[in-house]
Amino acid sequence: MKCHIPGANVKVLGRTAHALARFGDELYLESLPDCILLRTLNAAESAYAMVKFNKNFFTYFNYNYYSTEDNEGLKCKISMKSALNIFKSPAHMDKQVENLEIKLDAESCKLIFQLKCRHGIVKTHFVSILDCKAMQAVYTKDSVPNRITSPQRILSEALGNFQSSDDQVTLEVSSQSLIMRNYVDTNVDLTKIIRTQISLKPSEFDGYAIEAETTITFTLKEFRALLAFAEALNLPLQLHFETTGRPVVFIVHNGSTFEAHFVLATSKCDSASQATSTQHTNVERSKRKDSNSTLGSAKKKPHLEVDISKCLDEDSHLFNFIDIPEEVMLNKTSTNGNIENKSKSSGKTEEPMDCDNIPASPAAKNMIKSVFKRCFESTFDPRNLHGAILAENSDSE
Amino acid sequence: MKFRALMVDAGPMREFANIVTIISKLSKECILRVAADTLYFIVSDDNSGPAPPVLWCEIPQAMFFSEYQMVGLDDEHKDIYLGLSSGNLSRSLVTLKTAKSLKMKLTKKQCPCLTLEIEMPSSTSQQTRNVTHDIPVIVIPRKMWSEFHEPNTPDPDISIELPALKQLRTTIDRMRTMASEVIIWASAAGRLTLQIKTDMAKVSTRFKELRVEAFEGPIDHSDSETESQANEDMSRICYCRVDAKKLSMFLSADQVTHNRTLCSIVHKKLVILCLHTEENVRLQCFISGIVY
């Protein structure tokens, strides 16, 4: 691979590197015949970002400059730190840098970034290649019921009202309003933190189509990073999402030269603890919560639903990602797509099918509940137990 | 207990945010006392005992709020005392400078909260958006009210008007890098001297021709170790040694558009800094003197 990037676009690339650095520690680079893809995934696999630079982003573009016979582009993984080092101050980059050349040094397995700056200064970075494979996440952005197009400033202004210590945000969307609130973890002391709620009117947005009212919760760190990216490039932001537990996709594109997708996992919001809304419902909610806690957090839901909510509670692994060293990837994605389509067409009840793909991480807290599962079921009746008594009740004193 | 207040004017809202910012710089926790005609912010030292509080701020409600309703506990206990984190309050009010209105009310949402409803203009359209902050508060029980009574301070020996706070703050901040304690001298002739002493140097900054509000001389210097200042009658000068950090913290109040700041000194014991604003806010800071 070999490509040249003009000064103005180096700034865009720099901003991209900084935004991606907030997502993951490793940067996957893949060159295809007509574009270059930059991807990253965070350690918890709950946030993924992909930025596609089309051919016309570059002044010169050759996706397989060195490899001759196999028509393969470059697939490699580099560390995010080294990528960041190249783009230290993206704000001034367009003024200093005239041209950036990226090429592969086939002999020493290094990626070479050569910055040609003003006054004839040339900076050359040799970046080691950590791995030679590509990675891709599977998610849907097109067939989702909820889409919002927002001018970049609105959401970042709204986020300005939150505390810097807040780490998750809940979005409650309906056709009348969009409510953002900071997510309050159930085990946090309520007397210590501020609960903030912002309601935005649909008319503030450029586009607002909500077909299924829902509430989603996702992390603020990555959200702030991608908002900063959209704001720096002065481009609107598109939100595509379904419901809680399904990933939310943020899209920033300028129509012609590049397109960025940021995918965040959404976690299930515990409605009882999120109580900034109207007061009377709160009373009800808190009552419900009280009764829950007195029952020793017994879940009154049918067993199946408990399973779903457990899956949804997991922050991580909410979308699949696959390493794609070979062509198997194509088949894989298409089968995955089929599953998704099928589950969607057959309606909501099929949703747990999708969750089967999710490798559950060990949940220490739920251990006791799964061992003595039956005791916690709502249908549990001790009189119905007919098993042999292994230990007699001890004598009363 | 009920409390509900509405603010709509930009000036008072900015002032209110500034005052809360100063308080948050002075202390992590503060007491908000809601009375029928005044809001009080009180900061008291944990181990102050009988000493006056660190800060006593009175905000006349009529100047700030267009609507103000409150109902206390009963007829005898008409006030409401709330304990809250001043940082939480000031961080929630940062956006107040551009806001259109602020509604404050006492609510119960799982725990007692001071709910702030801020109406913000949208940058892109004529629309407004509502931001709600629920700040958890502690309702102070009646038996503890006596701890937050109005400070009963000894009569000051001298009250002198301070020069511009910004000027004073830069001076103090320079001095603070060299010594931790500052001696404030005030003379009945209208001279204010800030002095630090280190092993290497003695630095004094003098401000002249300041208005002296009151002087209850003469001052007894018989037990003092001070060397006499040249050409001045020592009985007309009093001084107090205070912590430079505390003084500098109060001086960060220079962002409040104020009319005047008065410095009252009880000889060697106490410095009372009192800031009056146009809106009739009185912000008093008590810095006790350091005696060896």
Interface residues (C-beta under 8 A of the other chain):
Chain A: P151 R153 I154 E157 A158 G160 N161 Q163 L190 T191 K192 I193 I194 R195 T196 Q197 I198 S199 L200 K201 S203 E204 A275 T276 Q279 N282 S286
Chain B: S85 N88 R91 S92 T95 T107 K109 Q110 C111 C113 I118 M120 S122 S123 T124 S125 Q127 R129 N130 V131 T132 H133 D134 I135 P136 I138
